[in-house]
């Protein structure tokens, strides 16, 4: 039985709140003050850096999307794409809706280009590159810091998430790249349309290897900036053990698991993952939860900048000459 959207959202919010309450309840010495950074000039400076890096990440995400569109022979103005990206972020992170920001991006850009299959493929392929980049970054982080490979369950889970993600991605790409199986999904709906979009994108990427390289380069830059934003947020909270290499190894794994369709906007899952990964480094449970909540709030605040783009909608031309 399909739930009403309002009921579905309410249930997911309740699940997220419940998971966070459970995490706090299990903290051995819960201190509510640890959830809020101590006000100081250094704290506000680090928060500003974290917010600025989060916004920079949106710009790089837009650049990644533009590179995908270029590979699909659909060059589009950066300004227009950034507006659509921010509008999508506003829908995904601020509005109480079950319609994702990616749906908005596809819908609005398709109206401007008149090429719905290519537009849909661009968004799908952009997301797929993230599933390649994130686990690779985790493995790099574990490789450059030997101490992170000796944290027991935290190390095993992070490495497992990365390797399973890469394996599933490789299997998917091999399956849909086949001419026999890929093209049959091109005009279908649901997951078959998704598979067809990946097939189309891979075919275009093979024809434009330089564009494919640019997509991956933009993807790595985008995710690395998000790691730096997490480092700055950790500094604002005074979490010294959560340094660059630690978050390089564990934050991408957090980003992977938080997309599980449980709760809302990753709340609860993200915080639980931080508790698991940062606990062995000496970060208290409430501090790890605070980091997750702070990153969520930073993302929401930056996403609010997309409100005007969402309200204005499509205006002007999108495709460049």
C-alpha positions in Angstrom: 0.0 0.0 0.0 1.4 3.4 -1.0 1.5 5.9 1.8 0.3 9.5 1.3 3.3 11.8 0.8 2.6 13.7 4.0 2.4 10.5 6.0 5.6 9.2 4.3 7.5 12.4 5.2 6.2 12.4 8.8 7.3 8.7 9.2 10.8 9.4 7.8 11.2 12.4 10.1 10.1 10.3 13.1 12.6 7.6 12.2 15.5 10.1 11.9 14.6 11.7 15.2 14.3 8.3 16.8 17.8 7.2 15.6 19.4 10.3 16.9 17.7 10.0 20.3 18.8 6.4 20.4 22.4 7.4 19.7 22.3 10.0 22.4 20.7 7.7 24.9 23.5 5.1 24.4 26.2 7.8 25.0 28.0 6.8 28.3 28.2 10.4 29.5 25.9 12.5 27.4 26.6 16.2 27.5 24.1 18.4 25.7 26.7 21.3 25.5 28.8 19.1 23.2 26.2 19.4 20.5 26.8 23.2 20.1 30.2 24.7 19.3 31.6 27.1 21.9 31.1 30.7 20.6 34.4 32.3 19.7 36.0 34.1 16.8 37.8 30.9 15.8 34.5 29.0 15.8 32.7 31.5 13.6 35.7 31.6 11.3 35.8 27.9 10.8 32.0 27.9 10.3 32.4 30.5 7.6 35.1 28.4 6.0 32.9 25.3 6.1 30.0 27.2 4.6 32.1 28.8 1.9 33.5 25.3 1.0 30.0 23.9 0.9 29.0 26.6 -1.6 32.2 26.0 -3.6 31.2 22.3 -3.7 27.9 23.3 -5.4 29.9 25.2 -8.0 32.1 22.2 -8.7 29.0 19.9 -8.8 27.6 22.2 -11.4 30.9 22.0 -13.3 30.8 18.2 -13.2 27.3 18.3 -14.6 28.4 20.7 -17.4 31.2 18.4 -18.3 28.8 15.5 -18.6 26.5 17.5 -20.8 29.4 18.5 -23.0 30.2 14.8 -23.4 26.6 14.2 -24.4 27.0 17.0 -27.0 24.6 19.2 -25.1 26.8 22.2 -24.1 25.0 24.4 -21.6 25.7 27.7 -19.9 27.4 27.4 -16.5 25.2 30.2 -15.1 22.0 28.4 -16.1 23.2 25.0 -14.7 24.3 26.6 -11.4 20.8 28.1 -11.1 19.2 24.7 -11.7 21.7 23.0 -9.3 20.8 25.4 -6.5 17.1 25.1 -7.1 17.5 21.3 -6.9 19.4 21.6 -3.7 16.6 23.8 -2.3 14.0 21.2 -3.2 16.0 18.3 -1.8 17.2 19.8 1.4 14.7 22.4 2.4 11.2 21.7 1.1 9.1 19.0 2.7 8.5 17.0 -0.5 9.1 13.6 -1.8 10.1 15.0 -5.2 13.9 15.1 -5.4 16.0 17.9 -6.7 17.3 15.8 -9.6 13.7 15.5 -10.9 13.5 19.3 -10.9 16.8 19.6 -12.8 15.8 17.1 -15.4 12.3 18.6 -15.9 13.5 22.2 -16.2 16.5 21.6 -18.4 14.5 19.3 -20.6 12.1 22.1 -21.3 14.9 24.4 -22.3 16.8 21.9 -24.5 14.0 19.7 -25.9 16.2 16.7 -25.4 14.7 14.8 -22.5 16.6 11.5 -22.9 20.0 13.3 -23.0 19.1 15.5 -20.1 18.0 12.6 -18.0 21.2 10.7 -18.9 23.3 13.6 -17.9 21.9 13.7 -14.4 22.1 9.9 -14.0 25.7 9.8 -15.3 26.7 12.7 -13.0 25.4 10.7 -10.0 27.1 7.5 -11.2 30.5 9.3 -11.2 30.0 10.0 -7.6 29.7 6.3 -6.8 33.1 5.9 -8.5 34.8 8.8 -6.8 33.6 8.4 -3.3 34.9 4.8 -2.6 38.2 5.6 -4.3 38.7 8.6 -2.0 38.0 6.3 1.0 40.6 3.8 -0.1 43.1 6.6 -0.7 42.5 7.9 2.8 43.1 4.4 4.3 46.2 4.0 2.2 47.9 7.3 3.1 47.3 6.9 6.9 48.3 3.5 8.2 46.8 4.1 11.6 43.4 4.3 10.1 43.8 0.7 8.9 44.0 -0.5 12.5 40.7 0.7 13.9 38.8 -2.6 13.9 35.2 -2.4 12.9 35.5 1.2 11.7 38.2 0.3 9.2 36.4 -2.9 8.1 33.1 -1.1 7.5 34.7 1.8 5.6 36.7 -0.5 3.4 33.7 -2.8 2.9 31.4 0.1 1.9 34.0 1.3 -0.6 34.7 -2.1 -2.1 31.0 -3.2 -2.3 30.1 0.1 -3.9 32.9 -0.3 -6.5 31.9 -3.9 -7.2 28.2 -3.0 -7.7 29.1 -0.1 -9.9 31.5 -2.2 -12.0 28.8 -4.9 -12.4 26.2 -2.3 -13.4 28.5 -0.6 -15.9 29.4 -3.9 -17.5 25.8 -5.0 -17.8 24.4 -1.7 -19.3 27.4 -1.1 -21.6 26.4 -4.1 -23.6 24.9 -3.1 -26.9 22.5 -6.1 -26.6 21.1 -5.2 -23.2 21.7 -1.5 -22.9 19.7 -0.3 -25.9 16.6 -2.3 -25.0 16.2 -0.2 -21.8 16.5 3.2 -23.5 12.7 3.9 -23.8 11.5 2.1 -20.7 10.5 3.5 -17.3 11.9 3.0 -13.8 15.2 1.2 -13.3 15.2 0.2 -17.0 15.2 3.9 -18.0 18.0 4.4 -15.5 20.0 1.6 -17.1 19.3 3.0 -20.6 20.5 6.4 -19.5 23.8 4.9 -18.3 24.2 3.0 -21.5 23.7 6.2 -23.5 26.1 8.2 -21.4 28.9 5.5 -21.6 28.5 5.4 -25.4 29.0 9.2 -25.6 31.9 9.1 -23.1 33.8 6.6 -25.2 33.4 8.9 -28.2 34.7 11.8 -26.1 37.5 10.5 -23.8 38.8 13.9 -22.9 35.3 15.0 -21.7 35.2 11.8 -19.6 38.5 12.7 -18.0 37.1 16.2 -17.2 34.0 14.7 -15.6 36.1 12.5 -13.3 38.5 15.4 -12.5 35.5 17.7 -11.6 34.0 14.8 -9.5 37.2 14.3 -7.5 37.5 18.1 -7.0 33.9 18.3 -5.8 34.1 15.5 -3.3 37.5 16.7 -2.0 36.1 20.1 -1.3 33.3 18.5 0.6 35.9 16.6 2.7 37.6 20.0 3.4 34.3 21.4 4.5 33.8 18.5 6.9 37.3 19.2 8.3 36.5 22.9 8.8 33.2 21.9 10.6 35.2 19.5 12.8 37.6 22.3 13.7 34.6 24.6 14.6 33.5 21.9 17.1 37.1 21.4 18.3 37.3 17.8 17.1 41.1 17.6 16.7 41.1 13.8 16.0 38.8 14.3 13.0 41.6 15.6 10.8 42.1 15.6 7.0 43.2 12.0 6.5 40.6 10.6 8.9 37.7 12.4 7.1 39.3 11.6 3.7 38.9 8.0 4.6 35.6 8.0 6.5 33.5 11.0 5.2 33.0 9.5 1.7 31.8 6.3 3.3 29.3 8.4 5.4 28.1 10.1 2.2 27.5 6.7 0.6 25.5 5.2 3.5 23.5 8.3 4.2 21.6 7.9 0.9 19.9 4.8 2.2 16.1 5.4 2.0 15.7 5.5 5.8 14.8 8.7 7.6 15.0 12.0 5.9 18.0 13.7 4.3 20.3 11.1 5.9 19.5 12.3 9.4 20.3 9.6 11.9 22.2 7.4 9.5 24.9 10.1 9.0 25.3 10.7 12.7 25.4 7.0 13.5 28.1 6.5 10.8 30.2 9.3 12.3 29.9 7.7 15.8 31.1 4.4 14.3 34.0 5.8 12.3 35.2 8.6 14.6 34.7 6.8 18.0 37.9 4.8 17.8 39.8 8.0 17.2 38.7 9.4 20.5 35.7 11.5 19.4 32.8 11.2 21.9 29.4 10.1 20.7 27.8 13.4 21.2 30.6 15.1 19.4 30.3 12.8 16.4 26.5 13.5 16.4 27.2 17.2 16.5 29.4 17.0 13.5 26.7 15.2 11.5 24.1 17.7 12.5 26.3 20.6 11.8 27.1 19.4 8.3 23.4 18.9 7.7 22.6 22.4 8.8 25.4 23.9 6.7 24.1 22.1 3.7 20.6 23.4 4.4 21.7 27.0 4.9 23.6 26.9 1.6 20.6 25.2 -0.1 18.4 28.1 1.0 20.4 30.3 -1.5 18.6 28.2 -4.2 15.1 29.5 -3.1 15.1 32.4 -5.7 16.2 30.0 -8.5 13.4 27.6 -7.5 10.9 30.4 -7.5 11.9 32.1 -10.7 12.0 28.8 -12.7 13.1 28.7 -16.4 14.0 31.9 -18.0 16.2 32.6 -20.9 18.2 30.2 -23.2 20.1 27.3 -21.8 22.0 25.8 -24.7 25.1 27.6 -25.9 26.0 28.0 -29.5 
